[in-house]
Amino acid sequence: MRKRFIAGAVCPQCQQKDTLALWRENNVDVVECVKCGHQMREADKQAKSQVRENEQVIGIFHPE
Ligand SMILES: [Zn+2]
């Protein structure tokens, strides 16, 4: 599964920048902080606005 990192996004949990990865799981957008593991889903309004504001991909992460 491909993960995209969101440029300029700040994790609401640990306040770290550029740590939020975004991917799609069962037609649901999932955003996860790779630093603290905080996870948000499409249903979460906070996640949605977070992605909209920072919809700039800075890299693609390929897990094994
Ligand atoms: Zn975090």
N, CA, C, O and the ligand as a Tripos MOL2 file, in Angstrom:
@<TRIPOS>MOLECULE
protein
  257   255    65     0     0
PROTEIN
NO_CHARGES

@<TRIPOS>ATOM
      1 N           0.8410   -1.2000    0.0000 N.3       1 MET1
      2 CA          0.0000    0.0000    0.0000 C.3       1 MET1
      3 C           0.8780    1.2530    0.0000 C.2       1 MET1
      4 O           1.8410    1.3520    0.7600 O.2       1 MET1
      5 N           0.5320    2.1930   -0.8550 N.am      2 ARG2
      6 CA          1.3410    3.4030   -0.9460 C.3       2 ARG2
      7 C           0.9550    4.4140    0.1220 C.2       2 ARG2
      8 O          -0.2240    4.6250    0.4040 O.2       2 ARG2
      9 N           1.9570    5.0270    0.7020 N.am      3 LYS3
     10 CA          1.6920    6.0900    1.6670 C.3       3 LYS3
     11 C           2.2990    7.3800    1.1370 C.2       3 LYS3
     12 O           3.4330    7.3970    0.6580 O.2       3 LYS3
     13 N           1.5390    8.4450    1.2280 N.am      4 ARG4
     14 CA          2.0470    9.7410    0.7950 C.3       4 ARG4
     15 C           2.2280   10.6190    2.0240 C.2       4 ARG4
     16 O           1.3930   10.6250    2.9280 O.2       4 ARG4
     17 N           3.3090   11.3440    2.0420 N.am      5 PHE5
     18 CA          3.5080   12.2590    3.1560 C.3       5 PHE5
     19 C           2.9460   13.6260    2.8020 C.2       5 PHE5
     20 O           3.0610   14.0830    1.6640 O.2       5 PHE5
     21 N           2.3440   14.2670    3.7780 N.am      6 ILE6
     22 CA          1.6940   15.5490    3.5470 C.3       6 ILE6
     23 C           2.6130   16.6750    3.9990 C.2       6 ILE6
     24 O           2.9380   16.8010    5.1790 O.2       6 ILE6
     25 N           3.0260   17.4940    3.0240 N.am      7 ALA7
     26 CA          3.9630   18.5740    3.3180 C.3       7 ALA7
     27 C           3.3140   19.6430    4.1860 C.2       7 ALA7
     28 O           2.1900   20.0730    3.9250 O.2       7 ALA7
     29 N           4.0210   20.0580    5.2040 N.am      8 GLY8
     30 CA          3.5610   21.1620    6.0300 C.3       8 GLY8
     31 C           2.5090   20.7970    7.0550 C.2       8 GLY8
     32 O           2.0740   21.6470    7.8320 O.2       8 GLY8
     33 N           2.0920   19.5330    7.0630 N.am      9 ALA9
     34 CA          1.0560   19.1240    8.0020 C.3       9 ALA9
     35 C           1.6540   18.9430    9.3940 C.2       9 ALA9
     36 O           2.7500   18.4040    9.5550 O.2       9 ALA9
     37 N           0.9110   19.4050   10.3880 N.am     10 VAL10
     38 CA          1.3600   19.2790   11.7720 C.3      10 VAL10
     39 C           0.4670   18.2780   12.4990 C.2      10 VAL10
     40 O          -0.7600   18.3710   12.4390 O.2      10 VAL10
     41 N           1.0760   17.3430   13.1710 N.am     11 CYS11
     42 CA          0.3210   16.3450   13.9180 C.3      11 CYS11
     43 C          -0.3730   17.0100   15.1050 C.2      11 CYS11
     44 O           0.2800   17.6860   15.9000 O.2      11 CYS11
     45 N          -1.6750   16.8270   15.2340 N.am     12 PRO12
     46 CA         -2.4140   17.4460   16.3500 C.3      12 PRO12
     47 C          -2.0440   16.8250   17.6920 C.2      12 PRO12
     48 O          -2.3310   17.3940   18.7450 O.2      12 PRO12
     49 N          -1.4190   15.6810   17.6520 N.am     13 GLN13
     50 CA         -1.0650   14.9670   18.8780 C.3      13 GLN13
     51 C           0.3040   15.3890   19.4150 C.2      13 GLN13
     52 O           0.4290   15.8290   20.5580 O.2      13 GLN13
     53 N           1.3280   15.2460   18.5690 N.am     14 CYS14
     54 CA          2.6900   15.5100   19.0450 C.3      14 CYS14
     55 C           3.2700   16.8110   18.4900 C.2      14 CYS14
     56 O           4.3990   17.1810   18.8140 O.2      14 CYS14
     57 N           2.4890   17.5070   17.6480 N.am     15 GLN15
     58 CA          2.8840   18.8170   17.1170 C.3      15 GLN15
     59 C           4.1180   18.7660   16.2120 C.2      15 GLN15
     60 O           4.7390   19.7980   15.9560 O.2      15 GLN15
     61 N           4.4750   17.5850   15.7310 N.am     16 GLN16
     62 CA          5.6180   17.4630   14.8260 C.3      16 GLN16
     63 C           5.1760   17.7800   13.4040 C.2      16 GLN16
     64 O           4.0370   17.5120   13.0220 O.2      16 GLN16
     65 N           6.0840   18.3500   12.6310 N.am     17 LYS17
     66 CA          5.7570   18.7340   11.2600 C.3      17 LYS17
     67 C           6.2660   17.6840   10.2810 C.2      17 LYS17
     68 O           7.2710   17.0160   10.5200 O.2      17 LYS17
     69 N           5.5300   17.5570    9.1540 N.am     18 ASP18
     70 CA          5.9140   16.6320    8.0700 C.3      18 ASP18
     71 C           6.0240   15.1820    8.5260 C.2      18 ASP18
     72 O           6.8580   14.4340    8.0160 O.2      18 ASP18
     73 N           5.1990   14.7820    9.4720 N.am     19 THR19
     74 CA          5.2320   13.3870    9.9280 C.3      19 THR19
     75 C           3.9550   12.6520    9.5510 C.2      19 THR19
     76 O           3.8160   11.4610    9.8290 O.2      19 THR19
     77 N           3.0010   13.3720    8.9050 N.am     20 LEU20
     78 CA          1.7180   12.7550    8.6010 C.3      20 LEU20
     79 C           1.7340   12.0420    7.2570 C.2      20 LEU20
     80 O           2.0050   12.6490    6.2210 O.2      20 LEU20
     81 N           1.4440   10.7530    7.2880 N.am     21 ALA21
     82 CA          1.3630    9.9590    6.0680 C.3      21 ALA21
     83 C          -0.1070    9.6980    5.7440 C.2      21 ALA21
     84 O          -0.9260    9.4870    6.6390 O.2      21 ALA21
     85 N          -0.4210    9.7150    4.4670 N.am     22 LEU22
     86 CA         -1.8100    9.5310    4.0340 C.3      22 LEU22
     87 C          -1.9200    8.3450    3.0950 C.2      22 LEU22
     88 O          -1.1150    8.1990    2.1750 O.2      22 LEU22
     89 N          -2.8970    7.5120    3.3210 N.am     23 TRP23
     90 CA         -3.1650    6.4440    2.3610 C.3      23 TRP23
     91 C          -4.6430    6.0780    2.4040 C.2      23 TRP23
     92 O          -5.3930    6.5370    3.2650 O.2      23 TRP23
     93 N          -5.0370    5.2470    1.4610 N.am     24 ARG24
     94 CA         -6.4400    4.8810    1.3400 C.3      24 ARG24
     95 C          -6.6400    3.4240    1.7320 C.2      24 ARG24
     96 O          -5.9330    2.5330    1.2620 O.2      24 ARG24
     97 N          -7.6040    3.2060    2.5890 N.am     25 GLU25
     98 CA         -7.8550    1.8690    3.1010 C.3      25 GLU25
     99 C          -9.3620    1.6170    3.0330 C.2      25 GLU25
    100 O         -10.1370    2.2730    3.7290 O.2      25 GLU25
    101 N          -9.7750    0.6630    2.1910 N.am     26 ASN26
    102 CA        -11.2080    0.3750    2.0160 C.3      26 ASN26
    103 C         -12.0050    1.6380    1.7030 C.2      26 ASN26
    104 O         -13.0660    1.8840    2.2760 O.2      26 ASN26
    105 N         -11.4620    2.4370    0.7740 N.am     27 ASN27
    106 CA        -12.1140    3.6840    0.3470 C.3      27 ASN27
    107 C         -12.2300    4.7220    1.4540 C.2      27 ASN27
    108 O         -13.0370    5.6490    1.3720 O.2      27 ASN27
    109 N         -11.4230    4.5560    2.4790 N.am     28 VAL28
    110 CA        -11.3910    5.5580    3.5440 C.3      28 VAL28
    111 C          -9.9860    6.1350    3.6070 C.2      28 VAL28
    112 O          -9.0000    5.4000    3.6620 O.2      28 VAL28
    113 N          -9.9100    7.4630    3.5970 N.am     29 ASP29
    114 CA         -8.6030    8.0980    3.7180 C.3      29 ASP29
    115 C          -8.1080    7.9790    5.1510 C.2      29 ASP29
    116 O          -8.8020    8.3550    6.0950 O.2      29 ASP29
    117 N          -6.9170    7.4590    5.2970 N.am     30 VAL30
    118 CA         -6.3360    7.3170    6.6260 C.3      30 VAL30
    119 C          -5.0900    8.1920    6.7140 C.2      30 VAL30
    120 O          -4.2280    8.1470    5.8370 O.2      30 VAL30
    121 N          -5.0030    8.9760    7.7620 N.am     31 VAL31
    122 CA         -3.8290    9.8050    7.9980 C.3      31 VAL31
    123 C          -3.1920    9.3380    9.2950 C.2      31 VAL31
    124 O          -3.8490    9.2560   10.3320 O.2      31 VAL31
    125 N          -1.8950    9.0300    9.2220 N.am     32 GLU32
    126 CA         -1.2240    8.5770   10.4320 C.3      32 GLU32
    127 C           0.0760    9.3250   10.6350 C.2      32 GLU32
    128 O           0.8200    9.5780    9.6870 O.2      32 GLU32
    129 N           0.3400    9.6740   11.8790 N.am     33 CYS33
    130 CA          1.6050   10.2980   12.2160 C.3      33 CYS33
    131 C           2.6400    9.1920   12.4300 C.2      33 CYS33
    132 O           2.4540    8.3060   13.2650 O.2      33 CYS33
    133 N           3.7350    9.2570   11.6620 N.am     34 VAL34
    134 CA          4.7430    8.2040   11.7670 C.3      34 VAL34
    135 C           5.5970    8.3980   13.0200 C.2      34 VAL34
    136 O           6.3730    7.5200   13.4000 O.2      34 VAL34
    137 N           5.4440    9.5400   13.6430 N.am     35 LYS35
    138 CA          6.2330    9.8530   14.8350 C.3      35 LYS35
    139 C           5.6040    9.2530   16.0920 C.2      35 LYS35
    140 O           6.2570    8.5400   16.8530 O.2      35 LYS35
    141 N           4.3230    9.5600   16.2890 N.am     36 CYS36
    142 CA          3.6750    9.1130   17.5270 C.3      36 CYS36
    143 C           2.5890    8.0710   17.2830 C.2      36 CYS36
    144 O           2.0460    7.5040   18.2310 O.2      36 CYS36
    145 N           2.2660    7.8160   15.9970 N.am     37 GLY37
    146 CA          1.2820    6.7810   15.7100 C.3      37 GLY37
    147 C          -0.1610    7.2590   15.7710 C.2      37 GLY37
    148 O          -1.0890    6.4640   15.6180 O.2      37 GLY37
    149 N          -0.3510    8.5530   15.9920 N.am     38 HIS38
    150 CA         -1.7060    9.1090   16.0330 C.3      38 HIS38
    151 C          -2.3870    8.8920   14.6810 C.2      38 HIS38
    152 O          -1.8100    9.1900   13.6350 O.2      38 HIS38
    153 N          -3.6090    8.3760   14.7050 N.am     39 GLN39
    154 CA         -4.2860    8.0510   13.4540 C.3      39 GLN39
    155 C          -5.6270    8.7720   13.3390 C.2      39 GLN39
    156 O          -6.3850    8.8860   14.3020 O.2      39 GLN39
    157 N          -5.8900    9.2580   12.1170 N.am     40 MET40
    158 CA         -7.1730    9.9170   11.8510 C.3      40 MET40
    159 C          -7.7740    9.2970   10.6030 C.2      40 MET40
    160 O          -7.0550    8.8990    9.6860 O.2      40 MET40
    161 N          -9.0800    9.2190   10.5740 N.am     41 ARG41
    162 CA         -9.7580    8.6730    9.3980 C.3      41 ARG41
    163 C         -10.6440    9.7210    8.7570 C.2      41 ARG41
    164 O         -10.9210   10.7760    9.3280 O.2      41 ARG41
    165 N         -11.0800    9.3910    7.5430 N.am     42 GLU42
    166 CA        -11.8630   10.3290    6.7580 C.3      42 GLU42
    167 C         -13.0810   10.8300    7.5270 C.2      42 GLU42
    168 O         -13.4910   11.9820    7.3860 O.2      42 GLU42
    169 N         -13.6420    9.9570    8.3320 N.am     43 ALA43
    170 CA        -14.8170   10.3060    9.1060 C.3      43 ALA43
    171 C         -14.5180   11.4280   10.0860 C.2      43 ALA43
    172 O         -15.4010   12.1910   10.4780 O.2      43 ALA43
    173 N         -13.2480   11.5080   10.4710 N.am     44 ASP44
    174 CA        -12.8220   12.5490   11.3890 C.3      44 ASP44
    175 C         -12.6820   13.8690   10.6460 C.2      44 ASP44
    176 O         -11.8620   13.9850    9.7360 O.2      44 ASP44
    177 N         -13.4730   14.8610   11.0270 N.am     45 LYS45
    178 CA        -13.4380   16.1460   10.3300 C.3      45 LYS45
    179 C         -12.0720   16.7980   10.4250 C.2      45 LYS45
    180 O         -11.6390   17.5000    9.5110 O.2      45 LYS45
    181 N         -11.4070   16.5640   11.5260 N.am     46 GLN46
    182 CA        -10.0880   17.1450   11.7180 C.3      46 GLN46
    183 C          -9.1140   16.6260   10.6630 C.2      46 GLN46
    184 O          -8.3020   17.3780   10.1250 O.2      46 GLN46
    185 N          -9.2100   15.3440   10.3830 N.am     47 ALA47
    186 CA         -8.3400   14.7410    9.3840 C.3      47 ALA47
    187 C          -8.6140   15.3320    8.0180 C.2      47 ALA47
    188 O          -7.6910   15.5900    7.2460 O.2      47 ALA47
    189 N          -9.8620   15.5420    7.7290 N.am     48 LYS48
    190 CA        -10.2450   16.0600    6.4230 C.3      48 LYS48
    191 C          -9.6640   17.4430    6.1740 C.2      48 LYS48
    192 O          -9.0610   17.6840    5.1280 O.2      48 LYS48
    193 N          -9.8390   18.3420    7.1140 N.am     49 SER49
    194 CA         -9.3370   19.7050    6.9310 C.3      49 SER49
    195 C          -7.8200   19.7050    6.8990 C.2      49 SER49
    196 O          -7.2030   20.5150    6.2070 O.2      49 SER49
    197 N          -7.2340   18.8050    7.6390 N.am     50 GLN50
    198 CA         -5.7870   18.6910    7.6770 C.3      50 GLN50
    199 C          -5.2500   18.3580    6.2870 C.2      50 GLN50
    200 O          -4.2630   18.9380    5.8340 O.2      50 GLN50
    201 N          -5.9080   17.4250    5.6230 N.am     51 VAL51
    202 CA         -5.4740   16.9890    4.3000 C.3      51 VAL51
    203 C          -5.7510   18.0560    3.2600 C.2      51 VAL51
    204 O          -4.9020   18.3420    2.4160 O.2      51 VAL51
    205 N          -6.9230   18.6410    3.3160 N.am     52 ARG52
    206 CA         -7.2860   19.6730    2.3480 C.3      52 ARG52
    207 C          -6.2970   20.8250    2.3510 C.2      52 ARG52
    208 O          -5.8570   21.2810    1.2950 O.2      52 ARG52
    209 N          -5.9520   21.2890    3.5310 N.am     53 GLU53
    210 CA         -5.0680   22.4430    3.6440 C.3      53 GLU53
    211 C          -3.6520   22.1280    3.2150 C.2      53 GLU53
    212 O          -2.9130   23.0090    2.7750 O.2      53 GLU53
    213 N          -3.2840   20.8890    3.3430 N.am     54 ASN54
    214 CA         -1.8970   20.5370    3.0790 C.3      54 ASN54
    215 C          -1.7760   19.4880    1.9830 C.2      54 ASN54
    216 O          -0.9670   18.5640    2.0650 O.2      54 ASN54
    217 N          -2.5910   19.6520    0.9690 N.am     55 GLU55
    218 CA         -2.6460   18.6300   -0.0670 C.3      55 GLU55
    219 C          -1.4720   18.7510   -1.0390 C.2      55 GLU55
    220 O          -1.6520   18.9660   -2.2380 O.2      55 GLU55
    221 N          -0.3030   18.6100   -0.5020 N.am     56 GLN56
    222 CA          0.8950   18.6830   -1.3240 C.3      56 GLN56
    223 C           1.7750   17.4990   -0.9530 C.2      56 GLN56
    224 O           2.2460   17.3830    0.1780 O.2      56 GLN56
    225 N           1.9820   16.6370   -1.9140 N.am     57 VAL57
    226 CA          2.7230   15.4190   -1.6380 C.3      57 VAL57
    227 C           4.2240   15.6790   -1.7080 C.2      57 VAL57
    228 O           4.7210   16.2320   -2.6890 O.2      57 VAL57
    229 N           4.9360   15.2800   -0.6700 N.am     58 ILE58
    230 CA          6.3770   15.5050   -0.6820 C.3      58 ILE58
    231 C           7.1520   14.2160   -0.8770 C.2      58 ILE58
    232 O           8.3720   14.2490   -1.0400 O.2      58 ILE58
    233 N           6.4680   13.0850   -0.8620 N.am     59 GLY59
    234 CA          7.1910   11.8450   -1.0470 C.3      59 GLY59
    235 C           6.2550   10.6560   -1.0350 C.2      59 GLY59
    236 O           5.1270   10.7330   -0.5490 O.2      59 GLY59
    237 N           6.7380    9.5690   -1.5740 N.am     60 ILE60
    238 CA          5.9360    8.3520   -1.5720 C.3      60 ILE60
    239 C           6.7090    7.2700   -0.8360 C.2      60 ILE60
    240 O           7.8780    7.0050   -1.1150 O.2      60 ILE60
    241 N           6.0260    6.6640    0.1000 N.am     61 PHE61
    242 CA          6.6650    5.6780    0.9430 C.3      61 PHE61
    243 C           6.1870    4.2810    0.5420 C.2      61 PHE61
    244 O           4.9860    4.0160    0.5220 O.2      61 PHE61
    245 N           7.1030    3.4170    0.2320 N.am     62 HIS62
    246 CA          6.7560    2.0500   -0.1690 C.3      62 HIS62
    247 C           7.1700    1.0560    0.9080 C.2      62 HIS62
    248 O           8.3470    0.7150    1.0210 O.2      62 HIS62
    249 N           6.2220    0.5980    1.6860 N.am     63 PRO63
    250 CA          6.5570   -0.4880    2.6250 C.3      63 PRO63
    251 C           6.8150   -1.7670    1.8420 C.2      63 PRO63
    252 O           6.4340   -1.8660    0.6760 O.2      63 PRO63
    253 N           7.4430   -2.7210    2.4540 N.am     64 GLU64
    254 CA          7.8260   -3.9500    1.7430 C.3      64 GLU64
    255 C           6.6280   -4.6370    1.0910 C.2      64 GLU64
    256 O           6.7840   -5.6810    0.4580 O.2      64 GLU64
    257 ZN          2.2810   12.7350   16.0040 Zn       65 ZN65
@<TRIPOS>BOND
     1     1     2 1
     2     2     3 1
     3     3     4 2
     4     3     5 am
     5     5     6 1
     6     6     7 1
     7     7     8 2
     8     7     9 am
     9     9    10 1
    10    10    11 1
    11    11    12 2
    12    11    13 am
    13    13    14 1
    14    14    15 1
    15    15    16 2
    16    15    17 am
    17    17    18 1
    18    18    19 1
    19    19    20 2
    20    19    21 am
    21    21    22 1
    22    22    23 1
    23    23    24 2
    24    23    25 am
    25    25    26 1
    26    26    27 1
    27    27    28 2
    28    27    29 am
    29    29    30 1
    30    30    31 1
    31    31    32 2
    32    31    33 am
    33    33    34 1
    34    34    35 1
    35    35    36 2
    36    35    37 am
    37    37    38 1
    38    38    39 1
    39    39    40 2
    40    39    41 am
    41    41    42 1
    42    42    43 1
    43    43    44 2
    44    43    45 am
    45    45    46 1
    46    46    47 1
    47    47    48 2
    48    47    49 am
    49    49    50 1
    50    50    51 1
    51    51    52 2
    52    51    53 am
    53    53    54 1
    54    54    55 1
    55    55    56 2
    56    55    57 am
    57    57    58 1
    58    58    59 1
    59    59    60 2
    60    59    61 am
    61    61    62 1
    62    62    63 1
    63    63    64 2
    64    63    65 am
    65    65    66 1
    66    66    67 1
    67    67    68 2
    68    67    69 am
    69    69    70 1
    70    70    71 1
    71    71    72 2
    72    71    73 am
    73    73    74 1
    74    74    75 1
    75    75    76 2
    76    75    77 am
    77    77    78 1
    78    78    79 1
    79    79    80 2
    80    79    81 am
    81    81    82 1
    82    82    83 1
    83    83    84 2
    84    83    85 am
    85    85    86 1
    86    86    87 1
    87    87    88 2
    88    87    89 am
    89    89    90 1
    90    90    91 1
    91    91    92 2
    92    91    93 am
    93    93    94 1
    94    94    95 1
    95    95    96 2
    96    95    97 am
    97    97    98 1
    98    98    99 1
    99    99   100 2
   100    99   101 am
   101   101   102 1
   102   102   103 1
   103   103   104 2
   104   103   105 am
   105   105   106 1
   106   106   107 1
   107   107   108 2
   108   107   109 am
   109   109   110 1
   110   110   111 1
   111   111   112 2
   112   111   113 am
   113   113   114 1
   114   114   115 1
   115   115   116 2
   116   115   117 am
   117   117   118 1
   118   118   119 1
   119   119   120 2
   120   119   121 am
   121   121   122 1
   122   122   123 1
   123   123   124 2
   124   123   125 am
   125   125   126 1
   126   126   127 1
   127   127   128 2
   128   127   129 am
   129   129   130 1
   130   130   131 1
   131   131   132 2
   132   131   133 am
   133   133   134 1
   134   134   135 1
   135   135   136 2
   136   135   137 am
   137   137   138 1
   138   138   139 1
   139   139   140 2
   140   139   141 am
   141   141   142 1
   142   142   143 1
   143   143   144 2
   144   143   145 am
   145   145   146 1
   146   146   147 1
   147   147   148 2
   148   147   149 am
   149   149   150 1
   150   150   151 1
   151   151   152 2
   152   151   153 am
   153   153   154 1
   154   154   155 1
   155   155   156 2
   156   155   157 am
   157   157   158 1
   158   158   159 1
   159   159   160 2
   160   159   161 am
   161   161   162 1
   162   162   163 1
   163   163   164 2
   164   163   165 am
   165   165   166 1
   166   166   167 1
   167   167   168 2
   168   167   169 am
   169   169   170 1
   170   170   171 1
   171   171   172 2
   172   171   173 am
   173   173   174 1
   174   174   175 1
   175   175   176 2
   176   175   177 am
   177   177   178 1
   178   178   179 1
   179   179   180 2
   180   179   181 am
   181   181   182 1
   182   182   183 1
   183   183   184 2
   184   183   185 am
   185   185   186 1
   186   186   187 1
   187   187   188 2
   188   187   189 am
   189   189   190 1
   190   190   191 1
   191   191   192 2
   192   191   193 am
   193   193   194 1
   194   194   195 1
   195   195   196 2
   196   195   197 am
   197   197   198 1
   198   198   199 1
   199   199   200 2
   200   199   201 am
   201   201   202 1
   202   202   203 1
   203   203   204 2
   204   203   205 am
   205   205   206 1
   206   206   207 1
   207   207   208 2
   208   207   209 am
   209   209   210 1
   210   210   211 1
   211   211   212 2
   212   211   213 am
   213   213   214 1
   214   214   215 1
   215   215   216 2
   216   215   217 am
   217   217   218 1
   218   218   219 1
   219   219   220 2
   220   219   221 am
   221   221   222 1
   222   222   223 1
   223   223   224 2
   224   223   225 am
   225   225   226 1
   226   226   227 1
   227   227   228 2
   228   227   229 am
   229   229   230 1
   230   230   231 1
   231   231   232 2
   232   231   233 am
   233   233   234 1
   234   234   235 1
   235   235   236 2
   236   235   237 am
   237   237   238 1
   238   238   239 1
   239   239   240 2
   240   239   241 am
   241   241   242 1
   242   242   243 1
   243   243   244 2
   244   243   245 am
   245   245   246 1
   246   246   247 1
   247   247   248 2
   248   247   249 am
   249   249   250 1
   250   250   251 1
   251   251   252 2
   252   251   253 am
   253   253   254 1
   254   254   255 1
   255   255   256 2
@<TRIPOS>SUBSTRUCTURE
     1 MET1         2 RESIDUE 1 A MET
     2 ARG2         6 RESIDUE 1 A ARG
     3 LYS3        10 RESIDUE 1 A LYS
     4 ARG4        14 RESIDUE 1 A ARG
     5 PHE5        18 RESIDUE 1 A PHE
     6 ILE6        22 RESIDUE 1 A ILE
     7 ALA7        26 RESIDUE 1 A ALA
     8 GLY8        30 RESIDUE 1 A GLY
     9 ALA9        34 RESIDUE 1 A ALA
    10 VAL10       38 RESIDUE 1 A VAL
    11 CYS11       42 RESIDUE 1 A CYS
    12 PRO12       46 RESIDUE 1 A PRO
    13 GLN13       50 RESIDUE 1 A GLN
    14 CYS14       54 RESIDUE 1 A CYS
    15 GLN15       58 RESIDUE 1 A GLN
    16 GLN16       62 RESIDUE 1 A GLN
    17 LYS17       66 RESIDUE 1 A LYS
    18 ASP18       70 RESIDUE 1 A ASP
    19 THR19       74 RESIDUE 1 A THR
    20 LEU20       78 RESIDUE 1 A LEU
    21 ALA21       82 RESIDUE 1 A ALA
    22 LEU22       86 RESIDUE 1 A LEU
    23 TRP23       90 RESIDUE 1 A TRP
    24 ARG24       94 RESIDUE 1 A ARG
    25 GLU25       98 RESIDUE 1 A GLU
    26 ASN26      102 RESIDUE 1 A ASN
    27 ASN27      106 RESIDUE 1 A ASN
    28 VAL28      110 RESIDUE 1 A VAL
    29 ASP29      114 RESIDUE 1 A ASP
    30 VAL30      118 RESIDUE 1 A VAL
    31 VAL31      122 RESIDUE 1 A VAL
    32 GLU32      126 RESIDUE 1 A GLU
    33 CYS33      130 RESIDUE 1 A CYS
    34 VAL34      134 RESIDUE 1 A VAL
    35 LYS35      138 RESIDUE 1 A LYS
    36 CYS36      142 RESIDUE 1 A CYS
    37 GLY37      146 RESIDUE 1 A GLY
    38 HIS38      150 RESIDUE 1 A HIS
    39 GLN39      154 RESIDUE 1 A GLN
    40 MET40      158 RESIDUE 1 A MET
    41 ARG41      162 RESIDUE 1 A ARG
    42 GLU42      166 RESIDUE 1 A GLU
    43 ALA43      170 RESIDUE 1 A ALA
    44 ASP44      174 RESIDUE 1 A ASP
    45 LYS45      178 RESIDUE 1 A LYS
    46 GLN46      182 RESIDUE 1 A GLN
    47 ALA47      186 RESIDUE 1 A ALA
    48 LYS48      190 RESIDUE 1 A LYS
    49 SER49      194 RESIDUE 1 A SER
    50 GLN50      198 RESIDUE 1 A GLN
    51 VAL51      202 RESIDUE 1 A VAL
    52 ARG52      206 RESIDUE 1 A ARG
    53 GLU53      210 RESIDUE 1 A GLU
    54 ASN54      214 RESIDUE 1 A ASN
    55 GLU55      218 RESIDUE 1 A GLU
    56 GLN56      222 RESIDUE 1 A GLN
    57 VAL57      226 RESIDUE 1 A VAL
    58 ILE58      230 RESIDUE 1 A ILE
    59 GLY59      234 RESIDUE 1 A GLY
    60 ILE60      238 RESIDUE 1 A ILE
    61 PHE61      242 RESIDUE 1 A PHE
    62 HIS62      246 RESIDUE 1 A HIS
    63 PRO63      250 RESIDUE 1 A PRO
    64 GLU64      254 RESIDUE 1 A GLU
    65 ZN65       257 GROUP 0 **** ****
